[in-house]
Amino acid sequence: MALNVAKEVAALERMSVNDLCERYRETFGEETNARNKRWLVKRIAWKLQANAEGDISERARRLATEIALSTDIRSSVPKIRRRPTVETLTTASTIITPPADCRLPLPGTTLLKTYKGRDVQVRVLPNSFEFEGEQHKSLTAIARIVTGQPNINGYQFFKLGKPKATK
């Protein structure tokens, strides 16, 4: 019968956590909150082996109970977790949300670039950019218009690289 238990334990190793929870319920007759696969496998394997080969003797069980009752168990009071207090500030009259890309300046900023003797002015809008009275979705689109190059990066053209880390 030991071979049968070994096959059962090998099958447990291949089961998913949900299947193990179901097998735990079948084996122990109660639900488990555990989601740790290794613990579930060990616990079910122990019960299968105990059922197949016999559990501990009644004498050993009484001795264990006696030891547990006579042992001085230290316990500590659980720490009280207080909810953090939420302070609301009412001094600001408008909310400024930073742009999605940290390389972009705030809306309303004008970017200046001199390219081959030509002054390029781009105004940053909340969701687009204004160049020569027209709105464009990206700085790359404007850089392509100015340079005529199809493979140019708008951030590099306007020198808007990633912010450097300060030490």
Buried (B, 14 or more C-beta within 10 A) or exposed (E): EEEEBEEBBEEBEEBEEEEBBBBBEEBEEEEBEEEEBEEBBEBBBEBBBEEEEEEEEEEEEEEEEEEEEEEEEEEEEEEEEEEEEEEEEEEEEEEEEEBEEEEBEEBEEEBEBEEEEEEBEBBBEEEBBBBEEEEBEEBBBBBBEBEEEEEBEBBEBBEBEEEEEEE
